[in-house]
Amino acid sequence: MPGALAGVATVLLMVATPVIAPAAVQAQQAGAEQTSNGGAPPEERSPALDRQLRRAKMAWRRGTNLPEAKARLDHLLRQRPDDQAARKLRAEVLLEMDRPGAALRDARHAATSYPRDGVAHLLCVEAARRDSQPALARRALARAAEHLPQKAEPHVRFSWNAMQLGRLAQAEAFGRVAVALDSSSGAAPRQLARVFVERDRADEAAAVLARGVRAGVLAPRVIRRDERLRDLTDHPRLRELMRR
């Protein structure tokens, strides 16, 4: 958890970042790309392969043509087997296709190639858990915790997977970090509230949800539809808010 809390401090300090001279911009961008890719060097693909990756991402995000996304990534990885971004994206696509065993192979390849890539380890956690390999998932969970990028979304995913694996203290800690990293999204408070419910702390769960509703980032209908949270709709802290 110290690494995650340090990451929150880093985010808060970003407001004090000085203006960078134009000559330093390119070097900083390269460093940022390397950091966000878990220590991997910036990818140097041909324009044609770069287009394949972009189009694969679009097909994956739409969620309507996963076979197209996989086919494009298959083509790219035949030519660049160690392309870190493509390996991780294909793992994501395979998880969406409900093929966790195949996703785990890609995720482990990515995590082995760049051990500081927290998202690669997180993909190992998700794939191993869904492939009924909880011991492997728990080992990957420990490695992911040390290297997650300072963005809310992977912390939400980490919290969810830790909760599914029964690691509720970790799930709560990273849910709190996600909330601290992004106060404009409802995903983080919703996940933190789920963890509180799992820990039999309904008052804290309701308080988190109430703050989200008041801030306008969490709609009452989302709470009603969440099977872990719907029983809280009549909680004193939420009752009036749920009538919106």
C-alpha positions as CSV (number, residue, x, y, z in Angstrom):
1,M,0.0,0.0,0.0
2,P,2.9,2.5,0.5
3,G,3.5,2.7,-3.2
4,A,-0.2,3.4,-3.9
5,L,-0.3,6.2,-1.3
6,A,2.9,7.7,-2.7
7,G,1.2,7.7,-6.1
8,V,-1.7,9.8,-4.6
9,A,0.9,12.3,-3.4
10,T,2.4,12.4,-6.8
11,V,-1.0,13.2,-8.4
12,L,-1.6,16.0,-5.8
13,L,1.9,17.5,-6.6
14,M,1.2,17.6,-10.3
15,V,-0.5,21.0,-9.9
16,A,3.0,22.5,-9.0
17,T,4.7,21.2,-12.1
18,P,6.7,24.0,-13.7
19,V,6.5,25.1,-17.3
20,I,8.9,22.9,-19.4
21,A,11.1,24.4,-22.0
22,P,10.2,23.2,-25.6
23,A,13.6,21.5,-26.0
24,A,12.7,19.2,-23.0
25,V,9.2,18.3,-24.1
26,Q,10.2,15.4,-26.4
27,A,12.4,13.8,-23.8
28,Q,9.8,14.1,-21.1
29,Q,7.1,12.6,-23.4
30,A,9.4,9.6,-24.2
31,G,10.0,9.1,-20.4
32,A,6.2,9.4,-19.7
33,E,5.5,6.8,-22.4
34,Q,8.1,4.4,-20.9
35,T,6.7,4.9,-17.4
36,S,3.1,4.3,-18.4
37,N,4.2,1.2,-20.3
38,G,5.7,-0.4,-17.2
39,G,9.3,0.5,-18.1
40,A,9.1,-0.8,-21.6
41,P,10.8,1.4,-24.2
42,P,8.5,3.4,-26.6
43,E,7.2,1.1,-29.3
44,E,8.6,1.5,-32.8
45,R,6.1,0.0,-35.2
46,S,5.8,0.5,-38.9
47,P,2.9,2.9,-39.9
48,A,0.9,-0.1,-41.1
49,L,1.3,-2.0,-37.8
50,D,0.5,1.1,-35.9
51,R,-2.8,1.4,-37.8
52,Q,-3.5,-2.3,-37.0
53,L,-3.1,-1.5,-33.3
54,R,-5.3,1.6,-33.4
55,R,-8.1,-0.2,-35.3
56,A,-7.9,-3.1,-32.9
57,K,-8.4,-0.7,-30.0
58,M,-11.4,0.9,-31.7
59,A,-13.0,-2.5,-32.4
60,W,-12.3,-3.6,-28.8
61,R,-13.7,-0.4,-27.3
62,R,-16.9,-0.7,-29.4
63,G,-17.3,-4.2,-28.1
64,T,-19.2,-5.2,-31.2
65,N,-16.4,-6.8,-33.2
66,L,-14.0,-8.6,-30.9
67,P,-13.0,-11.1,-33.6
68,E,-11.8,-8.3,-35.8
69,A,-9.8,-6.8,-32.9
70,K,-8.2,-10.2,-32.2
71,A,-7.4,-10.8,-35.9
72,R,-5.6,-7.5,-36.2
73,L,-3.6,-8.2,-33.0
74,D,-2.8,-11.7,-34.2
75,H,-1.3,-10.2,-37.4
76,L,0.7,-7.6,-35.5
77,L,2.1,-10.1,-33.0
78,R,3.1,-12.5,-35.7
79,Q,5.5,-9.8,-36.9
80,R,6.3,-8.3,-33.4
81,P,5.9,-11.0,-30.8
82,D,7.2,-8.8,-28.0
83,D,5.0,-5.8,-28.7
84,Q,3.9,-5.0,-25.1
85,A,0.9,-2.9,-26.0
86,A,-0.4,-5.5,-28.4
87,R,0.1,-8.3,-25.9
88,K,-1.9,-6.5,-23.2
89,L,-4.6,-5.5,-25.6
90,R,-5.0,-9.0,-26.9
91,A,-5.3,-10.3,-23.3
92,E,-8.1,-7.7,-22.8
93,V,-9.8,-8.8,-26.0
94,L,-9.5,-12.5,-25.0
95,L,-11.0,-11.8,-21.6
96,E,-14.0,-10.1,-23.3
97,M,-14.3,-13.2,-25.5
98,D,-14.4,-15.4,-22.3
99,R,-11.1,-17.1,-23.1
100,P,-9.2,-16.6,-19.9
101,G,-6.7,-19.3,-20.5
102,A,-5.5,-17.7,-23.7
103,A,-5.7,-14.3,-22.1
104,L,-3.4,-15.5,-19.3
105,R,-0.7,-16.6,-21.8
106,D,-0.6,-13.1,-23.3
107,A,-0.7,-11.4,-19.9
108,R,2.1,-13.6,-18.5
109,H,4.2,-12.9,-21.6
110,A,3.7,-9.2,-21.0
111,A,4.4,-9.4,-17.3
112,T,7.5,-11.5,-17.8
113,S,8.9,-9.2,-20.5
114,Y,8.4,-6.0,-18.4
115,P,8.0,-6.9,-14.7
116,R,7.3,-3.3,-13.7
117,D,4.2,-3.1,-15.8
118,G,1.5,-3.2,-13.2
119,V,-1.3,-3.4,-15.8
120,A,0.3,-6.6,-17.2
121,H,0.2,-8.1,-13.7
122,L,-3.3,-7.0,-13.2
123,L,-4.3,-8.8,-16.4
124,C,-2.6,-11.9,-15.0
125,V,-4.8,-11.5,-11.9
126,E,-8.0,-11.2,-13.9
127,A,-7.2,-14.0,-16.3
128,A,-5.9,-16.4,-13.6
129,R,-8.9,-15.8,-11.4
130,R,-11.4,-16.4,-14.2
131,D,-9.4,-19.5,-15.3
132,S,-9.9,-21.0,-11.8
133,Q,-6.2,-20.5,-10.7
134,P,-6.7,-18.5,-7.5
135,A,-3.2,-19.2,-6.2
136,L,-1.6,-17.7,-9.3
137,A,-4.0,-14.8,-9.2
138,R,-3.1,-14.0,-5.7
139,R,0.7,-14.0,-6.5
140,A,0.0,-11.7,-9.5
141,L,-2.1,-9.5,-7.2
142,A,0.9,-8.8,-5.0
143,R,3.1,-7.9,-8.0
144,A,0.4,-5.7,-9.6
145,A,0.0,-3.7,-6.3
146,E,3.6,-2.5,-6.6
147,H,3.5,-1.1,-10.1
148,L,0.0,0.2,-10.9
149,P,0.0,3.5,-12.9
150,Q,-1.5,6.4,-11.1
151,K,-4.9,6.3,-12.7
152,A,-8.2,5.5,-11.1
153,E,-9.3,2.8,-13.5
154,P,-6.6,0.2,-12.8
155,H,-7.0,0.8,-9.1
156,V,-10.8,0.1,-9.4
157,R,-10.0,-3.1,-11.3
158,F,-7.4,-4.1,-8.7
159,S,-9.9,-3.5,-5.9
160,W,-12.6,-5.6,-7.7
161,N,-10.2,-8.5,-8.3
162,A,-8.9,-8.3,-4.7
163,M,-12.5,-8.4,-3.4
164,Q,-13.2,-11.5,-5.6
165,L,-10.1,-13.2,-4.2
166,G,-11.1,-12.5,-0.6
167,R,-8.4,-9.9,0.0
168,L,-10.7,-7.3,1.4
169,A,-8.1,-5.2,3.1
170,Q,-6.3,-4.7,-0.2
171,A,-9.6,-4.2,-2.0
172,E,-10.5,-1.4,0.5
173,A,-7.1,0.3,0.3
174,F,-7.0,0.4,-3.5
175,G,-10.7,1.5,-3.6
176,R,-9.8,4.4,-1.5
177,V,-6.8,5.3,-3.7
178,A,-9.1,5.1,-6.8
179,V,-11.5,7.6,-5.1
180,A,-8.6,9.9,-4.3
181,L,-7.2,9.7,-7.9
182,D,-10.5,10.6,-9.6
183,S,-13.4,12.3,-8.0
184,S,-15.2,12.8,-11.3
185,S,-16.1,9.2,-11.9
186,G,-18.8,7.1,-10.2
187,A,-16.8,3.8,-10.7
188,A,-14.4,4.4,-7.8
189,P,-17.0,5.2,-5.0
190,R,-19.2,2.5,-6.3
191,Q,-16.4,-0.1,-6.0
192,L,-15.4,1.2,-2.6
193,A,-19.0,0.9,-1.4
194,R,-19.1,-2.7,-2.6
195,V,-16.0,-3.5,-0.5
196,F,-17.6,-1.9,2.6
197,V,-20.7,-4.0,2.0
198,E,-18.5,-7.1,1.9
199,R,-16.9,-6.0,5.1
200,D,-20.3,-5.5,6.8
201,R,-19.9,-1.8,7.0
202,A,-23.1,-0.6,5.6
203,D,-23.0,2.9,7.1
204,E,-19.7,3.6,5.4
205,A,-20.9,2.2,2.1
206,A,-24.0,4.4,2.2
207,A,-21.9,7.5,3.1
208,V,-19.6,6.9,0.1
209,L,-22.6,6.4,-2.2
210,A,-24.4,9.5,-0.8
211,R,-21.3,11.7,-1.6
212,G,-21.2,10.3,-5.1
213,V,-24.9,11.1,-5.7
214,R,-24.6,14.6,-4.2
215,A,-21.6,15.3,-6.4
216,G,-23.5,14.2,-9.5
217,V,-21.1,11.4,-10.4
218,L,-23.3,8.5,-9.4
219,A,-26.9,8.1,-10.5
220,P,-29.4,6.5,-8.1
221,R,-30.5,4.1,-10.9
222,V,-26.9,2.7,-11.0
223,I,-27.1,1.9,-7.3
224,R,-30.5,0.2,-7.7
225,R,-29.1,-2.0,-10.5
226,D,-26.0,-3.1,-8.6
227,E,-26.7,-6.4,-6.9
228,R,-24.3,-5.7,-4.1
229,L,-25.6,-2.2,-3.4
230,R,-29.3,-2.3,-4.0
231,D,-30.1,-3.3,-0.4
232,L,-28.7,0.1,0.7
233,T,-31.3,2.1,-1.2
234,D,-33.5,2.4,2.0
235,H,-30.5,3.3,4.2
236,P,-31.2,6.6,6.2
237,R,-28.2,8.3,4.5
238,L,-29.5,7.4,1.0
239,R,-33.3,7.3,1.3
240,E,-34.0,10.9,0.3
241,L,-31.3,10.9,-2.4
242,M,-32.6,7.8,-4.0
243,R,-35.9,9.6,-4.9
244,R,-34.1,11.8,-7.5
